Amino acid sequence: MDNAIGLEIIEVVEQAAIASARWMGKGEKNTADHVAVEAMRQRMNQIHMRGRIVIGEGERDEAPMLYIGEEVGICTQENAGAFCNPEELVEIDIAVDPCEGTNLVAYGQNGSMAVLAISEKGGLFAAPDFYMKKLAAPPVARGHVDLNKSATENLQIISDCMGRAVEELVVVVMDRPRHKELIKEIREAGARVRLISDGDVSAAISCAFSGTNIHALMGIGAAPEGVISAAAMRCLGGHFQGQLIYDPEVVKTGLIGESKESNIARLKEMGIENPDKVYNAEELANGRTVLFAACGITSGTLMEGVRFFGGGARTQSLVISSQSKTARFVDTIHMFEKPKNIQLR
């Protein structure tokens, strides 16, 4: 799977990023997301694969494209027989976020990107559209920190594992009212806090790279993005844990159903008997082979954003593979048209 579609999934996220970047700073977050979805889907349907969206833009009746359960790839089309033999291809599951950080794009802020993760069928946790309590940390702290421990305890563990003072650590937290006490605890422990408005996938992954000056991600964010983060962190050897949050009172938003009880019932319908289970990266992305790809829309900690020039654009992408055990940064020049001959007066 790595050798067959590794390069092509880079092009998938690149096309989504370029489409979305055209709407950077225009205040149209829905449009920035929509064009990214269209571009990602179009490029996916040119790949010789049998793909199924397990994390996407929503349920089928809520999203016209890249909805949960949608089949993608040239070998899932009606005329697939003209292009390939679908029975010869491995079925793969795909988790996508064509525009991770729609508000960041709309307002021209840093840190947005187009992302996806893939694995063989059944290899990615089909997270409901709930929230997730998350903990990400560097590889040296893997298995030592724990989501059930306090922020203070985990910061001391990271400090010991990295051989640096707690005061030198930087923790990324989503800037939300629900995190008021968490932020207070982190600061009282001596660590520094970097607040972000959106885009915690990038923050989680940054924990696994030296030199990013990000040492942990803590707090509650969207569950689907948690699975995508886990896929990358599993490949990188970093620490990631997630626990589903199904109580609207905890999240302090009405976006996850009417009540705690109804959400528990929904989880049971999905086959999740223990709603309070803490998942690690290997459980959220348990496939034999896992691939992750991202392309910067606006510049962030890991990647530059899309930069347009006359007749083309330049992108920076990241592809991570559990099979080849590599993390590759890809710098690409996209040539849209031939440069015109300009006659100066």
N, C-alpha and C positions, 0 to 999 in steps of 0.2 A: 504493500500500500504506500509506503514511504517513497519508494523509487518511482512508482507509477504516477502519483498525483501530487508529489511534493512541490514541484515547480508551479503546477497549475493552481494550487490553492493560494500561492502567493499572488498570482494574477487576480484571483477572485477578490482578495481583500484590497489589492491595489485599485481595481476598478471601482469598488465601493467607496474607497477613500477619495479618489479623484472626483467622483460624482458629487459626494457630499461637500467637499472642499469648495466647490463652486458657489455654495450657499453660505460660506463662512462669513460671519459678521452681519448677516442680513436680517437677523431676528426671526427667522422662519425655521424653528426647530423641526416641525412636522415635515416640511418640505425637504430639509436636509436629511432626515431619516428616510423619507419615501424614496428619494432618488438613489440613496445608498442601497436600499432593499432591491430596487429594480436592477441596478447594475450588478449586484452580487448574484441575484437569481439568474440573470441572463448569462453571466460567465459560467456559473455552475452547470447550467444546462448544455454547455459545450464540452464538458469533461466526460470521458468514457468511464462512468461509474454508475452504481446503483445506490443512490444516497437517499436518506430519510431524515427530515428535520425533527429532532427530538427537543430542541430548545430553539425557539424562534420568536416571531413577532406576535404570537398569541394563538388562541384557538382558531379553528378554521372559520368560524362565523365572525371572528373579530379582526382577522387579518387576511387581505386578498392574496398576499404572496409571502412565502417563507413561513407559513403557518405550521404549527405542530402537526406532524404526520404527513406533510407534503413530501412527495417524492421528487428528487432532483437528479440531474445528470442526463446525458444524451441517451443513456440506455434505459431510461424510464419513460421516454417519450413514446407516443403512439406508433411512430414509424421506426422504433429502435432496431428492428431487424435489418434495416438498410445500413446501419452503422456498426453494429456489434452484435455479439451473442451474449445477451444479459446473463444467461446461466453460467457463463465462464467467469463472471466478475464477483468479487466479494461484496456483500451488502455492508454498507457503512452507515453509522449514525453521525449526525452533524449537529453541533450547537453553534448558533450564530448570533452575533450582535452587530449588524451592519454599520451602525453609528453609535458607538459606546460613548455617551456624553453628548446627547443632542443639544442640550443647553450650552455646552462649551463651544460647539460649532456655531450655534445661532448668535452668540455674543462674542465670538472671536477670542475665546479663552483657551489656554493651554490644556493638553491632556486628552483630547478626543482621538479615537481610533476605530478602525473597522477590524473586527476580530471574529475568529471561528476556531472551533476545535472539532476534530474528527477521530473516530475509532471504529473498529468493526462493530457489527450489529450487537446491541446490548452492552457496549463498552462505556457508555456515558449515562450517568444518573439523570433520569427524566424529571428534573426538579419542577415542582409546581410553581406558579407565578406568585410565590409568597416571598417573605423576606428570610434572611439568613444571618445569624450571628457568625462572624468570621474572625479567624486569627491566622495571619501569615507572618512568617519569620524566616531568617536566613537558613541555609542548609546546615550550618554548624549547630543550630538550635533545634533541628528536627528531632522530634521524639522526646525532647526535654521540656519544652513549653507545652501548655495544655489549656484548652478552651475553658475547662472547669476551674482553672486557677484564676486568681485575681490578676488584674493588670499589673499591680505592684510586684507580685511574685514572678510573673512572666518577664517583666522588665529586668529583674535581678538575674533571672536565668539567662536571658539574652546577653546581659552584661558579662556574666561569667563565661559563657560560651565564646564570646567574641573577644574577651580580654580587654574590654574598654569600660569606662565608667558609665553609669546610667545617664549621667548628665550629657554624655556625648551621643546618646541615642535619639533618633527621630522617629516618631510614630505618626502614621497617617490615619486620620479619622474623618469620616463624613461630617460635614457641618450641619447637624440636625439637632433639634431640641432634645431628642431621646438620648443624646450622647453627653448631656450636660455633666452628669456625675462621672462618666468615664473620663472625660477630658480633665475634670478636676483631679481625679485620682492620678492620672498620668503625670500631670504637672507637679502634684505634691510628691510623687515618687522621684522627681528630679529630671525626668526626660522632657524632651521638647516635642511639641505637637504641630503637625502640619495639617491644617484643615483644608478639605477639598469640597467643592460643591457637587461634583459628579465624577464618575469614572474611576471606580475602585479596582477594576481589573488591572490597570496599569500600576496602581499602587501595590497590589499584592505581588505582581511579578517582579517589581523593582526590588523587593526584599531579597530576591535570589541572586541579584547581580551586585558585585562589589563596585563601589564608587558612585552609587546612586544617591547616597546619603539618606536612604530610607531603610529602616531596620525592622519595622513591624507595621502591619495593618490590623487595626482593632475596630470593633463595632459592628453595627447591623447595616446590611445593604441588601440588594436584590438577590434572590436565590439563584436564578438562572446564570447571572454573572459569576456567582460563586462556583458553579460547576466549570465554567470556562477557565476561571482562575486556577481551579484545582488541576485541570488538565495540564496547564502550563507548568505549575509548580511540581507536579509529579514528574514531568520530563526533566525539570531542572534540579530535582532533589531537594527543593525547599520544603518548608513546613507549611501545611495548610490544613485547617479544620473548619468545618461548618456545621451549624445546628439550625434547623428550620425554626422560624419564628412565626407562629400562627395566631398569636393573640394581638388584636388591633390595639389594645391598651398599651402594650409594650412598644409597638412601632410608632404609636401616636399618629396614625393616619388611617383613613377609611378605605385604603386601596386593597386590602386583603380580605374582603368578605365582611359579612355583617356581624359575626360573633366568633368567639373562640371555639364554641361547641360545633358550629357549622363547619368551621375549617378543619377541626379534628375528624369530623365525619367524612369530609372530602378526602383527607389524607388516607383514611382507611379504605375508601373506594379505590384509591390508587395503589393499594397494597402496602402502604406504610403503616405498620402496626404500632411502632414505637415513634411517636412524633417528636420525642425529646432526644432521640439518638444523636450523638456527636459523630459526624462522618470525617474521615481523613481523606487526603488526596487520592489515595489508592482505591477508596470505596466510591468516590464521586466520579473518578475516571479509571475504571477497572479493566479496560480493554487490554489485550495483549500488546497492541500498538496504538499509540496516541500521538496525534500531530496537532500542533497549535500554530496559528498564523495571525499576524496583526500588521496593520499598516497605519502609520500616523496620518490623521486628518489635519489636526493642528499640532504644533510641536509640543513634545512632552519630555518626561525624564529619560525615556529610552530611545525615542525616535523623533526625527524631524517631521514636521507636517508636510503636506503637499505644497510644492513651490511651482507656480506656473511661470512659463516664459513664452516668448513668441513662437507659436507652433508646437508647444509641448508642455511637459511637466516633469518634475523630479519627485520621486517618492522614496521613503525609507521604510523597509519592512523588517519583520522578525519572524522567523520560522523555527520552531523547536520540535524535535523529534525524540521520542522515547526509543525508537529502533536504532537510529544512528548515534544517539546520545550527543546531539549537537544543538547549538543555538546559533543560527546564522542571521546576521544583519545584512540585508540586501538593499543596495542603493541602485535605483533604476531610473533611467531616462526614458520617458515615453514621448515618441515623436508622432504628433497628431497629423501634421501636414508638412510639406516641403516649405522651407523658408522662401518668402517672396523676395524677388530682386527689387530693392528699393533704390530709386533714383533720387539722389539729393539735389536740391536746387542750388 
